[in-house]
Every structure is written in C-alpha cells, then in structure tokens.
C-alpha cells in the first residue's frame, strides 16, 4: 500500500504491497480512518492487496465522504463486478478524484456499464485506466455513449476489453463529438478491419485527440484509411499500429504520410 498525505509534519507514507494486504478489505476501513484523522490523504495506492468485492465497497464508502483524494490505484485486486459497480456508483457523487486505475479487476460488463453511468454524472475525473477487465462490447458502448457528453475525461485506457467491431462503432460515434479526450488506448480489442476503419473515419473529423493506440487488433488493408487520417488530421501526435496485418509497402506509405509530424508513429 502506498499513500501520499498532506500534513504539517508528514508528507509521504509508503508501504510496499509485500508488506501489508487487506484480504476482502479487512482492516482497510480502520486504517484509512486512522490516517484521515491526522492527515489529508491525496494519493492511495493499493496495488495487489487482495481487496476483492468487499474491499471495493470500502473504497466506495471512502469516495463518498473523502474530499482530499485525487489519485487512487487499485490494480490487480479481484474487485469483480460488484466491487467495480460500487466504486463507479461512488464516483457519481465524488467531486475531487482526478485519476482512477482499475486495471486487471474483472469488473466485466456490469462494472463497465456502471462506469459509463458514472461518467455521465462525474465532472472531475480526468484519467481512467480500466484495461484488462473483460468489459466487452456492451459495457464499452455505455462508456462511449457517456463520453459523448462528458467534458472532463482526458485519458482513457480501454485496452484488452473485447470491444470488437460493435464496440469500435460506439467509440467512433463518440470520437466524432467528444471535445475533451486527449489520449485513448484501444490496443488488443479485436477491432478488426471494420472497427479500425470506423475509428479512422471518426479521426478525420475529431480535432482534439492527440494519442491513440490501435496495437494488435487483427486489422488488414487499413493503410488508405490511416493515410486519409494523417492527411486531414493535424492534431494527432502519437499513433500505434503495431501487430496489425500491414505489409512493408503499406507501412512505408503510412510513414511517408506521417512525414515530419511531431510525435511518435509505431508501426
């Protein structure tokens, strides 16, 4: 567990994940209450602490009342659908958290849909990492729909969530209207050629996204769509197309289109 706190005498508390665990959230509530009584906790890192669903509920309870936390890291905690939903529900009323990392927690469709609902209500969160959660196309559609109106989230990691072509269509619709998102990771999502094509079409009209990761999405024959994006979109600064089915000639054509653009092209 790692915490950064603000207090006249204490600046930082660091406890490595190997030093302490909270199985099913046991002891976590008391620990946080004790620290909160003497410090202002601004960062909470509970990576690999075996929180599970009960621990997720404890975090949700904290988010409902805490007014100092700005960053929470909860990777690899087996929160499940229930824990993910509880935290998402708390985000609907929280007004201070800026960054949330829920990587590898198996929140699945229910948790993903709850995150989507939260993004309609929350007006503070700027960074969200929910990669490797099995959210699926249905959950991603709800998240994408929410981002059509959300005006605060700037960075979203949706990698390895089985978005597939259906999810890609929802993301493409969002990219046509969203004016806030700057960074989007869609790697390893089985988007296939049709999905990547739809997203490329949306990037031709999007004027705010700066970084997109499309690594390993089983896409073929997408070079013309990408070249068109690079012709008309002057905002994009980072593009990752690695591990898709591009021939050497196609890669060279994309590199030529990238030209002297500032930023990074991975291909």
ChimeraX attribute file (.defattr): number of C-alpha atoms within 10 A of each C-alpha:
attribute: neighborCount
match mode: 1-to-1
recipient: residues
	/A:1	20
	/A:2	17
	/A:3	20
	/A:4	19
	/A:5	21
	/A:6	16
	/A:7	12
	/A:8	8
	/A:9	8
	/A:10	12
	/A:11	13
	/A:12	14
	/A:13	16
	/A:14	11
	/A:15	12
	/A:16	15
	/A:17	15
	/A:18	10
	/A:19	8
	/A:20	12
	/A:21	19
	/A:22	18
	/A:23	16
	/A:24	20
	/A:25	19
	/A:26	15
	/A:27	13
	/A:28	17
	/A:29	16
	/A:30	10
	/A:31	10
	/A:32	17
	/A:33	12
	/A:34	11
	/A:35	14
	/A:36	14
	/A:37	9
	/A:38	14
	/A:39	19
	/A:40	18
	/A:41	24
	/A:42	19
	/A:43	21
	/A:44	21
	/A:45	20
	/A:46	23
	/A:47	22
	/A:48	20
	/A:49	24
	/A:50	22
	/A:51	27
	/A:52	22
	/A:53	25
	/A:54	19
	/A:55	26
	/A:56	26
	/A:57	23
	/A:58	21
	/A:59	22
	/A:60	22
	/A:61	16
	/A:62	18
	/A:63	24
	/A:64	16
	/A:65	12
	/A:66	18
	/A:67	15
	/A:68	18
	/A:69	22
	/A:70	18
	/A:71	20
	/A:72	22
	/A:73	19
	/A:74	25
	/A:75	23
	/A:76	20
	/A:77	25
	/A:78	25
	/A:79	28
	/A:80	20
	/A:81	23
	/A:82	20
	/A:83	26
	/A:84	29
	/A:85	27
	/A:86	23
	/A:87	27
	/A:88	25
	/A:89	22
	/A:90	20
	/A:91	26
	/A:92	19
	/A:93	15
	/A:94	24
	/A:95	20
	/A:96	19
	/A:97	23
	/A:98	18
	/A:99	19
	/A:100	20
	/A:101	20
	/A:102	25
	/A:103	23
	/A:104	21
	/A:105	26
	/A:106	25
	/A:107	27
	/A:108	21
	/A:109	22
	/A:110	18
	/A:111	27
	/A:112	29
	/A:113	25
	/A:114	24
	/A:115	28
	/A:116	21
	/A:117	20
	/A:118	24
	/A:119	27
	/A:120	18
	/A:121	15
	/A:122	24
	/A:123	20
	/A:124	19
	/A:125	24
	/A:126	19
	/A:127	19
	/A:128	19
	/A:129	21
	/A:130	24
	/A:131	24
	/A:132	23
	/A:133	25
	/A:134	23
	/A:135	25
	/A:136	21
	/A:137	22
	/A:138	18
	/A:139	23
	/A:140	27
	/A:141	24
	/A:142	22
	/A:143	25
	/A:144	23
	/A:145	18
	/A:146	21
	/A:147	24
	/A:148	20
	/A:149	15
	/A:150	22
	/A:151	19
	/A:152	18
	/A:153	23
	/A:154	18
	/A:155	20
	/A:156	19
	/A:157	22
	/A:158	26
	/A:159	23
	/A:160	22
	/A:161	27
	/A:162	25
	/A:163	28
	/A:164	20
	/A:165	20
	/A:166	17
	/A:167	24
	/A:168	27
	/A:169	23
	/A:170	23
	/A:171	25
	/A:172	21
	/A:173	19
	/A:174	23
	/A:175	26
	/A:176	17
	/A:177	15
	/A:178	21
	/A:179	20
	/A:180	20
	/A:181	22
	/A:182	19
	/A:183	20
	/A:184	19
	/A:185	21
	/A:186	26
	/A:187	25
	/A:188	22
	/A:189	26
	/A:190	23
	/A:191	26
	/A:192	19
	/A:193	18
	/A:194	18
	/A:195	25
	/A:196	26
	/A:197	24
	/A:198	19
	/A:199	25
	/A:200	22
	/A:201	19
	/A:202	20
	/A:203	25
	/A:204	19
	/A:205	14
	/A:206	23
	/A:207	20
	/A:208	19
	/A:209	22
	/A:210	18
	/A:211	19
	/A:212	21
	/A:213	21
	/A:214	25
	/A:215	22
	/A:216	20
	/A:217	24
	/A:218	18
	/A:219	22
	/A:220	15
	/A:221	15
	/A:222	20
	/A:223	20
	/A:224	14
	/A:225	19
	/A:226	23
	/A:227	19
	/A:228	16
	/A:229	22
	/A:230	22
	/A:231	12
	/A:232	13
	/A:233	18
	/A:234	15
	/A:235	17
	/A:236	23
	/A:237	17
	/A:238	17
	/A:239	20
	/A:240	19
	/A:241	21
	/A:242	17
	/A:243	16
	/A:244	19
	/A:245	19
	/A:246	19
	/A:247	11
	/A:248	10
	/A:249	10
	/A:250	16
	/A:251	17
	/A:252	14
	/A:253	15
	/A:254	22
	/A:255	16
	/A:256	12
	/A:257	16
	/A:258	21
	/A:259	11
	/A:260	8
	/A:261	14
	/A:262	12
	/A:263	12
	/A:264	13
	/A:265	16
	/A:266	14
	/A:267	16
